[in-house]
Amino acid sequence: MSTSRTRIIKGFAVKIVLPALLTVVLYLISFFYIFLPAFERKIIDDKREMIRELTDTAWCVLEESEQKVKDGEWSKAEAQRRAIERVKDLRYGPSNKDYFWITDLTPKMIMHPYRPELDGKSLADYTGYNNKRLFVEFADIAKKQGSGYSEYLWQWMDDPNRVVLKLSYVKIFKPWNWIIGTGIYLDDVRREIAGMERRLTVISLVIITVVAGLLFLIILQGYRTERQRLQAEKQLSESNEKYRMLVGAATEGLIMILDGNYSYANAAMLKMLQCEENEFAGLDVFDLNSANPEDDSRKKYIVSLLNNESVPMEYETRLRRKDGEWVDAVLVSSKISIGEREGFVIIVKDVSGRNRMERRSREAEQEKLIVELQTSLLAMNQPVSRIVAAPVSCPMQKSIADAAKIMARKKSGYVLLTTDDNEYVGIVTQSDISRRAVAGNTALDHPVFEIMTSPVVSIASGAPVFEAALIMTENKVRHLAVRDGNDKIVSVITARDMLQLQRGASTTLFKEIENAESVDDIKENHTHIAFMVKALVDTGANPSTVTGIISSVADLITHKFLVLAMEELGEPPVKFAFMTLGSEGRGEETLFTDQDNAIIYEDPEPDKEKEVSEYFIKLGTRICDWLNEVGFSFCKGDVMAKNPKWCTSYSTWEKHFTSWITEAEPDELLKFNIFFDFRRVYGEQELTANLRQMIDELLTNNKAFFIHLSRNCLLYKPPLTMFGNITVKSGEDIFNVKEALKPVTNFARIYALENGIREVGTITRLDRLLDREAIGENTHDDLRGVYNYLMLLRLKHQVRAIGEGRQPDNDISLAELTNIERETLRNVLSRIKTMQSTLSFHFKGSA
């Protein structure tokens, strides 16, 4: 026998065989000397308790008869006679032969069902089968204790030829000084126990046999595995030598990192760094202590490699040579496993010289684009009230010529027309004078109101500039009236104002999408949204503003697709509206989202239903397919306008919402609650407005609906321990930020629906709820803070993922967060629990 084989056998004997045998022995000892005796005692105790309860039952017969005597219904003699007859007929047991007997304290036999010859006789001298005065003992137990047990020899049931050991329980009935008793045959009990023990023993032996067989297979397999491991170690050693020879001849540099430590560098790598092999381990290749601005990202990359974490496949950086000079390089890393050691192999490509210049040029162009976007987007993010001047106006009765003179004198491209009460009723632009007056042959001395546009398209003074640009694009106008908080027109914002504001950028994304002529053009333009978001996040923009811009871009793309689709399919047969739902409906879309949309159209004539339905299904399918092609993936739940269920008539939508509000169970509402966040993107405002009005009226009489919704909100459990610390699943380090946001959006939705608030944005809903005093200021501020913090984490995570060439998602690794961010997250999650408690208290019955 070889030395290695002997070593394997000894190791297995000590580590596996001996513990297994000890386990089997301990099991057998426990089974036969602990479990079985305890099992026997338990059976006997159960039998003793059984005859006690049976005797108590028969004793109640005597008590019932005595009650008849007390009630005057029977005489004592009649009651005793009837009691004896009832007890004599009582039977129990497997063969229905177990019985009760009655004596008195003399003792004298009152009744014995199987020994009638003893009835009425004195039992003072009766000794039974073992010369034991058992009935005297029964009387003594009854006199002293009232009840108790006794063990003796007696005939087995009704067979006088068979005498066995019996355990009886007796109890005195004091009103008559009678003793009633019954018993069990201990031989029957022991046979029952023996049968059960035999079955348990057989089962245990079978289990032990199976375990022994499995143990043998495990030992055999382990022995084979150990032999294979020793053989693999030998082969691995040979492979290492071959691998070193192979990589040593490579022309590109190679570094091997195993178990978080530098392990090997090939000749090309050593030449690139101008060092010897014995110098490489001590060389600070990446010079992480320098003041170079790339250090943060480079340090994260290298630390991730050393910690065996996931990193981008290709990464550009600089390496420091032995003489202190820099080498521009591209690192291509891949995971390896050598034996039980995990690590990375990094291939290093020298990209100095011309490649470096090209790379730097690309970086400069990208940086320039980001700077331009930051400048433009920050300007586009400010409210329109900051860039408008006092309006140019004149009375509506003035002549066209006078109005033109006022515009020329004020150097304005428009003039607002006023009534005698100084109310603005319309607007006239230079284009109106050219097209409607000069080209339209309208005399210049006619009143200017004849060529005005009314009503004036307007925007709130607090709205951001980008929203003004979107409204101008949608309505094809170049002037917007600006209204204050009292809905009064206070100024006008023009396309020229915005052009001057954003002239730092070559073009705007909105303009490019509006001018796009194909799906491919829009797809190309949509890729710029990540740069926009990065610019806004980097400059500290409010998360609501960022998601609002992302959603506005999605709205504009959808609007453009609808125009293109209707050019192909023809004009719609009836009025319709295209709606977005969920996060897009709330204007809270991020860089990782899918489609949630629907179509609502005017109820058609009965004979036109099929034709109308087919048109809108085609329209919805075309839009959803194009959106998916651009980057808005299909909804996994099929909540899209291409689904006939969600592309239907106004009356059908009424039925949907009526069913959800009055009949749906909480589980069903989990699927349908996003529909309550619908918003019109294109089409007839009247359809969606009427639908919202119908929903508001229906909700006033359906309080149970809010209880169902609140229960759904309480389903999310913040990942916190009882001590308030963040916890994740075992073996994972992932925190889903989208799930954490749901309680906040659900809270805002429930309270908004309850209070008839029609806005669908989470922050807007919270503001309106505060205005109406539906929630307190502390609750409002807490929820806004929770929402903004979680949304900012979500956006930063997605921007980082795109920057690293990964698909953005909502799963944030806690390792990404700093200690301060983790502490803030812990506080935010604890506030969610507080919010849920408030919700549960408000809608009683939801907890």
ZAMARGU-4260 file (C-alpha; in steps of 0.2 Angstrom, whole numbers, plus 5000, padded with zeros to 4 digits):
<rodrens>
0) 5000/5000/5000 | 5007/5017/4995 | 5011/5031/5007 | 4998/5043/5000 | 4984/5029/5000
5) 4989/5025/5019 | 4988/5044/5023 | 4971/5045/5015 | 4964/5030/5024 | 4970/5036/5041
10) 4963/5053/5038 | 4946/5046/5033 | 4946/5034/5048 | 4949/5049/5060 | 4938/5062/5052
15) 4923/5053/5045 | 4922/5034/5050 | 4925/5036/5069 | 4913/5051/5071 | 4900/5042/5061
20) 4901/5026/5072 | 4900/5036/5088 | 4885/5044/5081 | 4876/5027/5078 | 4881/5021/5095
25) 4875/5036/5104 | 4859/5035/5094 | 4856/5016/5100 | 4860/5020/5118 | 4848/5035/5118
30) 4835/5024/5109 | 4835/5009/5120 | 4840/5016/5137 | 4831/5034/5136 | 4818/5035/5123
35) 4809/5017/5125 | 4808/5018/5144 | 4801/5036/5143 | 4789/5030/5130 | 4783/5015/5142
40) 4781/5027/5156 | 4771/5039/5145 | 4759/5025/5139 | 4756/5019/5157 | 4753/5037/5163
45) 4740/5039/5149 | 4731/5023/5154 | 4730/5029/5172 | 4723/5045/5167 | 4710/5037/5155
50) 4703/5025/5169 | 4702/5041/5181 | 4692/5051/5168 | 4681/5035/5164 | 4677/5033/5183
55) 4673/5051/5184 | 4661/5049/5170 | 4652/5034/5178 | 4652/5044/5195 | 4642/5058/5186
60) 4628/5045/5183 | 4626/5043/5202 | 4627/5062/5204 | 4613/5064/5191 | 4602/5051/5200
65) 4605/5060/5217 | 4600/5076/5209 | 4583/5068/5204 | 4581/5063/5223 | 4584/5081/5228
70) 4572/5087/5215 | 4558/5076/5222 | 4556/5066/5206 | 4563/5049/5212 | 4564/5041/5229
75) 4582/5037/5235 | 4579/5018/5232 | 4572/5022/5214 | 4587/5033/5210 | 4599/5020/5217
80) 4591/5006/5207 | 4591/5016/5190 | 4609/5021/5193 | 4615/5003/5196 | 4606/4998/5179
85) 4614/5012/5170 | 4632/5009/5176 | 4630/4990/5174 | 4627/4993/5155 | 4642/5005/5153
90) 4656/4997/5142 | 4672/5003/5134 | 4688/4996/5127 | 4692/4988/5110 | 4681/4973/5113
95) 4668/4983/5123 | 4670/4972/5138 | 4679/4984/5150 | 4666/4988/5164 | 4663/4997/5181
100) 4658/4990/5198 | 4650/4997/5213 | 4653/4993/5232 | 4649/5002/5248 | 4661/5006/5263
105) 4657/4991/5273 | 4663/4984/5260 | 4648/4975/5252 | 4646/4972/5233 | 4632/4983/5226
110) 4635/4978/5207 | 4648/4968/5197 | 4643/4964/5179 | 4654/4949/5177 | 4653/4942/5195
115) 4634/4943/5199 | 4637/4930/5213 | 4645/4943/5223 | 4631/4956/5222 | 4624/4960/5239
120) 4637/4950/5249 | 4650/4956/5261 | 4667/4958/5254 | 4676/4961/5271 | 4684/4944/5270
125) 4685/4942/5251 | 4704/4939/5247 | 4704/4937/5228 | 4717/4928/5218 | 4732/4933/5228
130) 4725/4932/5245 | 4724/4951/5245 | 4708/4959/5253 | 4706/4971/5238 | 4689/4977/5242
135) 4694/4982/5260 | 4709/4991/5252 | 4697/5000/5240 | 4686/5006/5255 | 4702/5012/5264
140) 4707/5022/5249 | 4690/5030/5248 | 4689/5034/5266 | 4706/5042/5267 | 4708/5050/5250
145) 4691/5050/5242 | 4699/5042/5226 | 4715/5032/5221 | 4723/5018/5212 | 4726/5000/5217
150) 4735/4985/5208 | 4729/4967/5211 | 4725/4950/5202 | 4708/4948/5194 | 4699/4938/5181
155) 4702/4944/5163 | 4685/4952/5157 | 4671/4939/5157 | 4684/4924/5157 | 4685/4916/5175
160) 4698/4904/5169 | 4711/4918/5165 | 4718/4928/5179 | 4729/4943/5176 | 4737/4959/5184
165) 4725/4973/5185 | 4726/4992/5189 | 4710/5000/5195 | 4704/5017/5200 | 4691/5020/5213
170) 4681/5035/5219 | 4668/5037/5233 | 4651/5044/5230 | 4648/5052/5248 | 4629/5055/5247
175) 4626/5036/5246 | 4643/5030/5253 | 4646/5020/5237 | 4662/5017/5229 | 4663/5016/5210
180) 4678/5010/5200 | 4685/5002/5184 | 4702/4996/5179 | 4714/4991/5165 | 4723/4974/5162
185) 4741/4978/5163 | 4745/4963/5152 | 4735/4971/5138 | 4744/4987/5141 | 4761/4979/5140
190) 4757/4969/5124 | 4752/4986/5116 | 4768/4994/5122 | 4778/4979/5116 | 4770/4980/5099
195) 4773/4999/5097 | 4791/4996/5103 | 4794/4983/5090 | 4788/4994/5076 | 4799/5008/5082
200) 4814/4997/5083 | 4811/4990/5066 | 4810/5008/5059 | 4825/5013/5068 | 4835/4999/5062
205) 4830/5003/5044 | 4835/5021/5046 | 4852/5016/5054 | 4855/5004/5039 | 4851/5017/5026
210) 4862/5030/5035 | 4876/5017/5036 | 4874/5014/5017 | 4874/5032/5013 | 4889/5034/5025
215) 4898/5021/5016 | 4895/5029/4999 | 4901/5046/5006 | 4917/5038/5012 | 4920/5029/4996
220) 4916/5045/4986 | 4927/5055/4998 | 4941/5043/4996 | 4940/5044/4977 | 4939/5064/4978
225) 4954/5065/4988 | 4964/5054/4976 | 4958/5065/4962 | 4963/5080/4971 | 4981/5074/4974
230) 4981/5070/4956 | 4975/5087/4951 | 4987/5096/4962 | 5001/5087/4952 | 4993/5091/4935
235) 4991/5109/4941 | 5009/5111/4946 | 5013/5105/4928 | 5001/5117/4921 | 5007/5132/4930
240) 5025/5129/4923 | 5018/5128/4905 | 5007/5143/4908 | 5022/5153/4914 | 5032/5148/4899
245) 5017/5153/4888 | 5014/5170/4895 | 5032/5174/4897 | 5033/5174/4878 | 5018/5186/4876
250) 5021/5203/4868 | 5008/5211/4879 | 5010/5214/4898 | 5002/5202/4910 | 4999/5203/4928
255) 4992/5189/4939 | 4982/5193/4955 | 4978/5179/4967 | 4969/5180/4983 | 4970/5199/4983
260) 4989/5199/4981 | 5001/5202/4966 | 5007/5185/4961 | 5016/5186/4944 | 5021/5198/4930
265) 5027/5192/4913 | 5043/5198/4904 | 5033/5210/4893 | 5026/5218/4909 | 5043/5220/4917
270) 5050/5227/4902 | 5036/5240/4901 | 5039/5245/4919 | 5058/5244/4917 | 5060/5233/4933
275) 5066/5216/4937 | 5055/5202/4943 | 5061/5203/4961 | 5057/5222/4961 | 5039/5220/4954
280) 5030/5215/4971 | 5037/5230/4979 | 5034/5242/4965 | 5019/5254/4967 | 5013/5252/4949
285) 4998/5263/4950 | 5005/5276/4962 | 4989/5278/4972 | 4996/5291/4983 | 4999/5304/4969
290) 4988/5319/4967 | 4982/5314/4950 | 4964/5317/4948 | 4962/5300/4941 | 4967/5292/4957
295) 4949/5290/4965 | 4943/5279/4950 | 4959/5270/4948 | 4960/5266/4966 | 4942/5259/4966
300) 4947/5249/4951 | 4963/5241/4959 | 4955/5239/4976 | 4940/5230/4968 | 4952/5219/4959
305) 4962/5215/4975 | 4946/5211/4984 | 4941/5199/4970 | 4925/5210/4966 | 4917/5213/4949
310) 4925/5227/4938 | 4923/5233/4920 | 4931/5221/4908 | 4941/5235/4900 | 4948/5250/4909
315) 4960/5265/4904 | 4973/5271/4916 | 4991/5276/4919 | 5005/5265/4926 | 5021/5272/4935
320) 5037/5265/4929 | 5052/5261/4940 | 5060/5278/4935 | 5044/5288/4939 | 5038/5290/4921
325) 5020/5287/4916 | 5014/5274/4904 | 4996/5276/4897 | 4988/5258/4896 | 4972/5249/4894
330) 4969/5235/4906 | 4958/5220/4901 | 4954/5209/4916 | 4946/5192/4918 | 4943/5181/4932
335) 4953/5165/4935 | 4953/5151/4947 | 4969/5141/4951 | 4966/5126/4963 | 4956/5134/4977
340) 4963/5151/4974 | 4953/5165/4965 | 4959/5180/4956 | 4962/5190/4940 | 4973/5190/4925
345) 4976/5208/4919 | 4982/5210/4901 | 4991/5227/4899 | 4991/5236/4883 | 5003/5251/4880
350) 4992/5265/4872 | 5005/5279/4873 | 5009/5291/4859 | 4996/5292/4845 | 4983/5282/4854
355) 4985/5292/4870 | 4982/5308/4859 | 4966/5301/4852 | 4960/5295/4869 | 4963/5312/4876
360) 4954/5321/4862 | 4939/5310/4865 | 4939/5314/4883 | 4940/5333/4879 | 4926/5332/4868
365) 4915/5322/4880 | 4920/5334/4894 | 4916/5349/4883 | 4899/5342/4879 | 4895/5339/4898
370) 4900/5357/4902 | 4889/5363/4888 | 4875/5352/4894 | 4877/5358/4912 | 4877/5376/4907
375) 4861/5373/4896 | 4852/5362/4908 | 4855/5373/4923 | 4848/5387/4914 | 4833/5377/4907
380) 4830/5371/4925 | 4826/5388/4932 | 4808/5395/4933 | 4802/5406/4919 | 4799/5420/4930
385) 4817/5424/4931 | 4820/5427/4913 | 4804/5437/4908 | 4801/5456/4907 | 4786/5467/4909
390) 4773/5463/4895 | 4771/5474/4880 | 4752/5477/4878 | 4739/5489/4870 | 4720/5490/4870
395) 4711/5478/4858 | 4702/5492/4849 | 4718/5499/4843 | 4722/5498/4824 | 4733/5485/4817
400) 4745/5499/4812 | 4745/5507/4829 | 4749/5489/4837 | 4763/5487/4824 | 4771/5504/4829
405) 4770/5499/4848 | 4779/5483/4844 | 4792/5492/4834 | 4795/5506/4847 | 4796/5492/4861
410) 4807/5481/4850 | 4795/5467/4853 | 4789/5453/4842 | 4772/5452/4851 | 4759/5463/4859
415) 4746/5457/4872 | 4728/5464/4869 | 4718/5471/4884 | 4700/5474/4887 | 4693/5490/4895
420) 4695/5482/4911 | 4714/5479/4908 | 4711/5460/4906 | 4722/5451/4893 | 4711/5443/4880
425) 4723/5438/4866 | 4740/5440/4858 | 4746/5447/4841 | 4764/5443/4834 | 4774/5450/4820
430) 4769/5433/4811 | 4751/5437/4813 | 4753/5455/4805 | 4762/5447/4790 | 4751/5433/4787
435) 4734/5439/4793 | 4735/5457/4789 | 4747/5460/4775 | 4745/5444/4766 | 4727/5442/4770
440) 4722/5459/4763 | 4716/5465/4780 | 4717/5484/4781 | 4729/5491/4793 | 4716/5503/4800
445) 4705/5488/4806 | 4705/5484/4825 | 4720/5473/4830 | 4708/5460/4839 | 4703/5454/4821
450) 4720/5446/4819 | 4723/5441/4837 | 4726/5423/4844 | 4714/5419/4858 | 4715/5412/4871
455) 4734/5414/4874 | 4743/5398/4878 | 4751/5400/4895 | 4762/5393/4908 | 4764/5395/4927
460) 4777/5408/4933 | 4785/5394/4944 | 4787/5381/4930 | 4805/5377/4924 | 4810/5384/4907
465) 4812/5367/4899 | 4793/5364/4902 | 4790/5381/4893 | 4800/5374/4878 | 4790/5358/4878
470) 4773/5367/4878 | 4779/5378/4864 | 4784/5363/4854 | 4768/5354/4857 | 4757/5369/4853
475) 4768/5375/4839 | 4769/5393/4846 | 4784/5404/4849 | 4776/5415/4863 | 4769/5409/4880
480) 4759/5420/4893 | 4766/5418/4910 | 4753/5417/4924 | 4756/5421/4943 | 4749/5412/4958
485) 4732/5421/4955 | 4731/5415/4937 | 4734/5432/4931 | 4745/5435/4916 | 4760/5445/4921
490) 4772/5443/4906 | 4777/5433/4891 | 4791/5421/4887 | 4797/5420/4869 | 4807/5407/4860
495) 4820/5420/4857 | 4822/5422/4876 | 4825/5403/4878 | 4837/5403/4863 | 4848/5416/4871
500) 4847/5407/4888 | 4853/5391/4880 | 4865/5398/4867 | 4880/5390/4876 | 4874/5373/4869
505) 4875/5369/4851 | 4858/5362/4850 | 4845/5356/4863 | 4839/5338/4865 | 4821/5344/4863
510) 4824/5352/4847 | 4833/5337/4840 | 4819/5325/4844 | 4806/5337/4837 | 4815/5339/4821
515) 4819/5320/4820 | 4812/5312/4804 | 4814/5293/4809 | 4814/5281/4823 | 4833/5279/4821
520) 4835/5298/4823 | 4825/5298/4839 | 4835/5283/4845 | 4851/5292/4842 | 4845/5307/4851
525) 4838/5297/4866 | 4856/5291/4870 | 4861/5308/4875 | 4849/5308/4890 | 4862/5299/4901
530) 4874/5314/4898 | 4860/5326/4903 | 4856/5316/4919 | 4874/5315/4924 | 4876/5334/4921
535) 4861/5338/4932 | 4866/5325/4946 | 4884/5331/4946 | 4878/5349/4948 | 4866/5345/4963
540) 4850/5347/4954 | 4834/5342/4963 | 4830/5324/4960 | 4812/5329/4955 | 4819/5340/4942
545) 4830/5327/4935 | 4816/5314/4934 | 4804/5328/4927 | 4816/5331/4912 | 4818/5312/4909
550) 4799/5310/4909 | 4797/5326/4898 | 4810/5318/4885 | 4799/5302/4885 | 4783/5312/4883
555) 4791/5321/4868 | 4797/5305/4860 | 4780/5297/4863 | 4771/5313/4855 | 4783/5312/4840
560) 4780/5294/4838 | 4761/5297/4838 | 4763/5310/4825 | 4773/5299/4814 | 4761/5284/4816
565) 4746/5294/4812 | 4754/5300/4796 | 4756/5281/4791 | 4739/5275/4798 | 4728/5290/4794
570) 4718/5301/4805 | 4710/5293/4820 | 4692/5288/4817 | 4686/5295/4834 | 4694/5306/4848
575) 4707/5298/4859 | 4720/5301/4872 | 4737/5292/4874 | 4740/5290/4893 | 4756/5285/4902
580) 4755/5276/4919 | 4765/5272/4934 | 4782/5281/4936 | 4781/5289/4919 | 4763/5295/4923
585) 4769/5303/4939 | 4783/5311/4929 | 4796/5301/4939 | 4805/5291/4926 | 4823/5286/4928
590) 4836/5279/4917 | 4830/5261/4920 | 4812/5259/4917 | 4800/5250/4906 | 4784/5255/4897
595) 4767/5258/4906 | 4754/5266/4894 | 4737/5265/4887 | 4724/5272/4875 | 4707/5278/4879
600) 4695/5283/4865 | 4678/5290/4862 | 4664/5277/4862 | 4661/5273/4844 | 4645/5269/4835
605) 4640/5251/4837 | 4643/5247/4819 | 4660/5255/4820 | 4667/5246/4836 | 4677/5233/4827
610) 4685/5246/4814 | 4689/5258/4828 | 4696/5245/4839 | 4708/5238/4825 | 4714/5256/4821
615) 4719/5260/4839 | 4727/5242/4842 | 4738/5246/4827 | 4742/5263/4833 | 4746/5256/4851
620) 4757/5242/4844 | 4766/5254/4832 | 4770/5266/4847 | 4775/5252/4859 | 4786/5244/4847
625) 4795/5260/4842 | 4797/5264/4861 | 4805/5247/4864 | 4817/5250/4849 | 4822/5267/4856
630) 4826/5260/4874 | 4810/5260/4883 | 4808/5241/4886 | 4791/5231/4885 | 4782/5230/4901
635) 4784/5213/4909 | 4766/5214/4915 | 4760/5218/4897 | 4752/5235/4903 | 4754/5243/4886
640) 4743/5251/4873 | 4747/5237/4862 | 4737/5226/4873 | 4718/5226/4868 | 4713/5226/4887
645) 4722/5243/4889 | 4717/5250/4872 | 4699/5252/4873 | 4684/5264/4874 | 4679/5277/4888
650) 4665/5266/4894 | 4676/5251/4896 | 4689/5261/4906 | 4674/5266/4917 | 4670/5248/4920
655) 4688/5244/4924 | 4690/5258/4937 | 4673/5254/4944 | 4678/5235/4946 | 4694/5240/4954
660) 4687/5252/4967 | 4671/5242/4972 | 4676/5224/4969 | 4695/5221/4969 | 4704/5212/4983
665) 4720/5219/4990 | 4730/5206/4980 | 4722/5212/4964 | 4725/5230/4968 | 4744/5227/4968
670) 4743/5224/4949 | 4731/5239/4946 | 4736/5253/4957 | 4748/5260/4944 | 4732/5264/4933
675) 4727/5278/4946 | 4743/5287/4941 | 4737/5290/4923 | 4742/5306/4913 | 4738/5312/4896
680) 4753/5314/4884 | 4743/5316/4868 | 4725/5319/4862 | 4709/5325/4870 | 4711/5332/4888
685) 4692/5330/4890 | 4693/5311/4890 | 4705/5309/4904 | 4698/5324/4914 | 4680/5315/4913
690) 4688/5299/4918 | 4697/5307/4933 | 4680/5315/4938 | 4671/5299/4938 | 4685/5291/4949
695) 4684/5305/4961 | 4665/5303/4963 | 4666/5284/4964 | 4679/5285/4978 | 4668/5296/4989
700) 4657/5281/4993 | 4670/5267/4994 | 4680/5268/5009 | 4685/5250/5009 | 4695/5253/4993
705) 4707/5264/5004 | 4709/5251/5017 | 4714/5238/5003 | 4727/5251/4996 | 4734/5254/5013
710) 4737/5236/5016 | 4747/5235/5000 | 4757/5249/5006 | 4761/5240/5022 | 4767/5225/5013
715) 4785/5232/5011 | 4796/5229/5026 | 4811/5241/5027 | 4827/5230/5029 | 4830/5235/5047
720) 4834/5225/5062 | 4825/5227/5078 | 4839/5239/5083 | 4837/5249/5068 | 4852/5243/5058
725) 4852/5240/5039 | 4850/5221/5035 | 4851/5212/5019 | 4848/5193/5014 | 4861/5181/5019
730) 4876/5181/5007 | 4869/5196/4998 | 4874/5215/4999 | 4860/5222/4988 | 4847/5235/4993
735) 4832/5238/4980 | 4829/5257/4980 | 4814/5256/4969 | 4805/5244/4982 | 4810/5257/4996
740) 4802/5271/4986 | 4785/5262/4984 | 4779/5265/5001 | 4781/5284/4999 | 4773/5284/4982
745) 4759/5273/4988 | 4756/5284/5003 | 4755/5300/4992 | 4743/5291/4980 | 4731/5285/4994
750) 4730/5302/5002 | 4728/5311/4986 | 4714/5299/4980 | 4705/5301/4997 | 4706/5320/4996
755) 4701/5322/4977 | 4719/5328/4972 | 4721/5325/4953 | 4739/5329/4952 | 4749/5312/4950
760) 4767/5317/4954 | 4773/5311/4972 | 4780/5328/4977 | 4766/5338/4970 | 4754/5327/4979
765) 4763/5329/4995 | 4763/5348/4993 | 4744/5348/4989 | 4740/5337/5004 | 4750/5350/5015
770) 4740/5364/5007 | 4724/5356/5012 | 4730/5351/5029 | 4727/5333/5025 | 4744/5329/5032
775) 4755/5338/5045 | 4770/5349/5040 | 4782/5336/5049 | 4775/5322/5039 | 4776/5332/5023
780) 4794/5337/5026 | 4799/5319/5031 | 4791/5311/5016 | 4799/5324/5004 | 4816/5321/5012
785) 4814/5302/5011 | 4808/5303/4993 | 4822/5315/4987 | 4836/5305/4996 | 4831/5288/4989
790) 4828/5295/4971 | 4845/5304/4972 | 4853/5287/4977 | 4844/5279/4963 | 4849/5291/4950
795) 4868/5291/4955 | 4868/5272/4955 | 4861/5272/4937 | 4873/5286/4931 | 4887/5276/4938
800) 4882/5260/4930 | 4881/5268/4913 | 4898/5276/4916 | 4905/5259/4919 | 4897/5251/4904
805) 4884/5242/4914 | 4865/5241/4912 | 4857/5252/4924 | 4846/5244/4938 | 4838/5248/4955
810) 4849/5236/4965 | 4862/5246/4975 | 4876/5237/4984 | 4879/5244/5001 | 4897/5243/4997
815) 4894/5258/4985 | 4889/5269/5000 | 4900/5279/5011 | 4897/5278/5030 | 4888/5294/5030
820) 4876/5288/5016 | 4873/5272/5025 | 4869/5281/5041 | 4857/5293/5031 | 4849/5278/5023
825) 4846/5269/5040 | 4837/5285/5046 | 4827/5286/5030 | 4821/5268/5031 | 4816/5271/5049
830) 4805/5285/5043 | 4797/5274/5031 | 4791/5263/5046 | 4785/5278/5055 | 4775/5283/5039
835) 4767/5266/5038 | 4762/5267/5056 | 4753/5284/5052 | 4745/5276/5037 | 4739/5260/5047
840) 4732/5272/5061 | 4723/5283/5048 | 4715/5269/5038 | 4709/5258/5053 | 4708/5240/5048
845) 4723/5240/5037 | 4736/5234/5050
</rodrens>
